[in-house]
Amino acid sequence: TRRSSDLGLLTALAAVGGFDTNKAAATTTVATSIAGTIIAGIKALALRAVKPDAIVLDPTSYWTAMTEATTSFAVLGSLAGQALAPISLSDDGTPRLYGIPFFSDPNMPINTGIVGAFKSAKLYLGMGYRIDVSSEAGTRFDYNLTGFRGEEELAFCGTPYVVAGKFQRLTNLNT
């Protein structure tokens, strides 16, 4: 059985439902581009008074969106009267879409992304890391070896943040 503490953001978004922005089938319009889907996700968050602090896409969708930057994102910017370039770089080289950091994550399922308030989520850590040392276990004494074991406890549950409307899942990005 799945405990609520086992839910990451994607599993929580799927379990709770209702926080999806689906890309329509491919056409030549900006609204049905990856750019339009990301903007629709940001708009859905804005309607819940949530200001996103990151956009995370699977690598294929990320690079498709980056190549759309000169067309779709620029068109969206001009339609909205934006003076700033749609894609810019922060001081550390992170791409930003309209000022929001934009990341590629190889662990993200294909054709999927998340836009949301990542800084609102909390990662729970145990009492710090622990390293145990032993020179006596098994044959270590015979071979003059020292054994090390390191542990750290951590937990994350995405459900409270999803239920609070802090995240929007972007789906079907490469249709």
C-alpha positions in Angstrom: 0.0 0.0 0.0 1.1 3.5 -0.6 1.4 5.9 2.3 0.9 9.6 1.8 4.5 10.1 2.7 5.5 8.2 -0.4 4.1 10.8 -2.8 6.4 13.0 -4.7 5.1 15.9 -6.7 4.2 13.9 -9.9 2.5 11.1 -8.0 0.6 13.6 -5.8 -0.5 15.6 -8.9 -1.8 12.3 -10.4 -3.5 11.2 -7.2 -5.2 14.5 -6.4 -6.1 15.4 -10.0 -7.4 18.7 -11.4 -4.0 20.5 -11.6 -3.1 19.5 -15.2 -2.5 21.7 -18.2 -2.6 19.5 -21.3 -1.0 20.5 -24.6 -3.4 20.2 -27.5 -2.4 18.3 -30.7 0.3 19.9 -32.7 -0.7 22.8 -34.9 1.0 26.0 -36.0 -0.5 28.3 -33.4 1.3 29.6 -30.4 -1.5 28.5 -28.1 -0.9 24.9 -28.9 2.9 25.1 -28.7 4.9 24.0 -25.6 5.3 27.8 -25.0 1.6 28.2 -24.9 1.2 25.2 -22.6 3.8 26.6 -20.1 2.1 30.0 -20.2 -1.3 28.3 -19.6 0.2 26.5 -16.6 1.5 29.8 -15.2 -1.9 31.4 -15.7 -3.6 28.5 -13.9 -1.3 29.2 -10.9 -1.8 32.9 -11.1 -5.6 32.4 -10.9 -4.8 30.6 -7.5 -2.6 33.6 -6.5 0.6 31.4 -6.7 3.7 32.9 -8.2 5.9 30.1 -9.7 9.6 30.0 -9.0 10.6 27.3 -11.4 9.6 25.4 -14.6 10.9 21.9 -14.9 10.5 19.9 -18.1 11.8 16.5 -19.5 14.9 17.0 -21.6 13.2 16.6 -25.0 10.5 19.1 -24.2 13.0 21.4 -22.6 15.1 21.6 -25.8 12.0 21.9 -28.0 10.8 24.8 -25.8 14.2 26.4 -26.0 14.1 26.3 -29.8 10.6 27.7 -29.8 11.9 30.7 -27.8 12.7 32.8 -30.9 9.2 32.3 -32.3 6.4 31.2 -30.0 7.7 32.8 -26.8 8.6 36.0 -28.6 5.1 36.1 -30.2 3.5 35.6 -26.7 5.7 38.4 -25.3 4.7 40.8 -28.0 1.0 39.9 -27.6 1.3 40.6 -23.9 3.2 43.8 -24.4 6.3 42.4 -22.7 9.4 44.5 -23.1 11.8 41.9 -21.9 13.2 39.0 -23.9 11.2 35.8 -23.3 14.4 33.7 -22.6 17.2 35.3 -20.6 20.1 34.0 -18.6 20.6 34.6 -14.9 24.0 35.4 -13.4 24.7 31.7 -12.9 23.8 30.8 -16.5 20.3 29.3 -15.7 17.8 30.1 -18.5 14.8 32.0 -17.4 11.4 32.2 -19.1 9.9 35.7 -18.4 12.1 35.7 -15.2 11.2 32.2 -14.0 14.1 29.7 -13.8 13.7 27.0 -16.5 15.3 23.5 -15.9 15.7 20.2 -17.6 15.3 17.1 -15.5 16.3 13.7 -16.9 14.1 12.0 -14.2 11.0 13.8 -15.5 8.8 11.4 -17.5 8.8 12.1 -21.2 6.4 14.8 -22.5 5.9 16.1 -18.9 6.7 19.1 -16.9 5.9 20.9 -13.7 5.5 24.6 -13.1 5.1 25.7 -9.5 6.3 27.3 -6.2 9.1 24.8 -5.4 10.4 27.0 -2.6 7.1 26.5 -0.7 7.8 22.7 -0.4 9.8 21.4 2.5 12.2 18.5 2.6 12.3 16.8 6.0 15.8 15.7 7.2 16.5 13.4 10.1 19.0 14.2 12.8 21.8 14.7 10.3 24.1 12.2 8.7 25.8 9.4 10.6 29.0 7.5 9.8 29.8 4.2 11.5 33.4 2.9 11.5 34.4 -0.7 12.0 37.7 -2.5 11.7 36.3 -5.8 13.1 33.4 -6.9 10.9 33.7 -10.0 8.8 37.2 -10.5 7.3 38.2 -6.8 7.6 40.5 -7.6 10.5 42.2 -10.2 8.5 42.9 -7.9 5.6 43.6 -4.8 7.8 40.6 -2.9 6.3 38.3 -0.3 7.9 34.6 -0.3 7.0 32.5 2.8 6.7 28.8 3.1 6.5 27.0 6.4 6.0 23.3 7.1 6.5 20.9 10.0 6.4 17.2 10.1 6.7 15.0 12.3 4.6 11.3 12.5 3.6 9.2 14.5 1.3 5.4 14.4 0.7 4.1 16.4 -2.2 0.4 16.1 -1.3 0.0 19.1 0.9 1.6 21.4 -1.6 -0.4 20.0 -4.5 -3.7 20.2 -2.5 -2.8 23.8 -1.7 -2.6 24.4 -5.5 1.1 25.3 -5.5 2.0 23.1 -8.6 0.6 22.6 -12.1 1.5 19.5 -14.2 2.2 20.1 -17.9 1.3 17.0 -20.0 1.4 15.8 -23.6 4.1 18.3 -24.4 5.4 16.6 -27.6 2.1 15.8 -29.2 
